[in-house]
Amino acid sequence: MYKRSLTKPDGRRLHLYGRSELPPDCVADGPRGGQGGSHMRWHPLRGEWVVYATHRQTRTFLPPPEYNPLLPTSDPSQPTEVPGCAWDVAVFDNLYPSLSSTRVEPPACIVDTAPGVGACEVVVFSRDPHGSLGGLPLAQIELILEVWADRTRELGARDDIAHVFPFENRGVEVGVTLHHPHGQIYAYPFVPPLVARELANQRTYHATRGSNLLLDLLRAEIAEGERIVYAGDRAVALVPVCARYAYEVWVAPLVPCPSLLALDEATRRDLARALKTILLKYDGLWNRPFPYVMACHQAPCDGDSHPESQLRIEFYPPYRMPGRLKYLAGTELGAGVFTAETLPEDKAGELRAVEVRLDD
């Protein structure tokens, strides 16, 4: 992997990645914008932080193709966020970040407050504004996994960052504001509550049984086989036995990997095959682009080895059956209890039945 880091005129950082050496004429330009200014308030009943970023109300929303800010610049007088030189993946500081390195004193409240310090980056998966993550060559998906690891390493080294969270929102059904294939990375000053809860359960399991909870679960799933969608030598994709969403899928290494930083070349290659397989099956399910939230779960950035943690990538599609969206309502939003109207075994069978070709 090759990398070049540049600074935009407004101070935001741009990182260009390639499978071959990057040209020397890449220029960091683009729209000028704010550098954050958010703050956090403590929710005493839930025991978690809430981020307030009012400046995000003015962010770009579904622009026409000619105003796509993620398209490589073709006219230097009207620069986009990414240069026109040759690159494979581009990462830059979000123009409208929820969290940033800009430290603004929070307002006084009746609950604890803190500056919204952290990082929000945009990851442009491809120069091509069309297509999707699953439509990319395997080598490009492998590179994206390596880019996620590089960003985890760099952001996680900051004293004010506790957890790095790569994700992708795909489709207007889940709130996408730009159609160009891209994802995001949020780097939090705390371990997010859902991640913290999972880690606590994994830590307890490891302390009492001496093994990794997720790896043991994956081995049990493989032995049963009913919910497996992809099985490779070093990675697996499945509809988990405890799926909360119809068509929910987990993609994970089969070797110990607390975070993206632990992926070796062979595991990263198989993980890319598992990812591409699932993404193609999603699109092939109803012969149209399939919306989802993709979330990368990994260990915190606190310098510990975290043997209890295991990297996994989760997909949360909003559909429960063809043409019918799953909306979170009273029991999910108000009580945190999910009610599934489909069985994981049935949905795994549907996904297995979709034939796909990885080509390379």
Sequence and secondary structure as in RCSB ss.txt:
>XXXX:A:sequence
MYKRSLTKPDGRRLHLYGRSELPPDCVADGPRGGQGGSHMRWHPLRGEWVVYATHRQTRTFLPPPEYNPLLPTSD
PSQPTEVPGCAWDVAVFDNLYPSLSSTRVEPPACIVDTAPGVGACEVVVFSRDPHGSLGGLPLAQIELILEVWAD
RTRELGARDDIAHVFPFENRGVEVGVTLHHPHGQIYAYPFVPPLVARELANQRTYHATRGSNLLLDLLRAEIAEG
ERIVYAGDRAVALVPVCARYAYEVWVAPLVPCPSLLALDEATRRDLARALKTILLKYDGLWNRPFPYVMACHQAP
CDGDSHPESQLRIEFYPPYRMPGRLKYLAGTELGAGVFTAETLPEDKAGELRAVEVRLDD
>XXXX:A:secstr
 EEEEEE TTS EEEEEESS   TT             EEEEETTTTEEEEE GGGGGS  S  GGG TTS  S 
TTS  SS SS  SEEEEE SS SSBS        SS EEE BSEEEEEE  S SSS STTS HHHHHHHHHHHHH
HHHHHHTSTT  EEEEEEEESGGGT S  SSEEEEEEESS  HHHHHHHHHHHHHHHHHSS HHHHHHHHHHHH 
TTEEEE SSEEEE  TT SSTT EEEEESS  SSGGG  HHHHHHHHHHHHHHHHHHHHHTTS   EEEEEE   
SSS   TT   EEEEE SEEETTEE    IIIIIH     SS HHHHHHHHHHS      
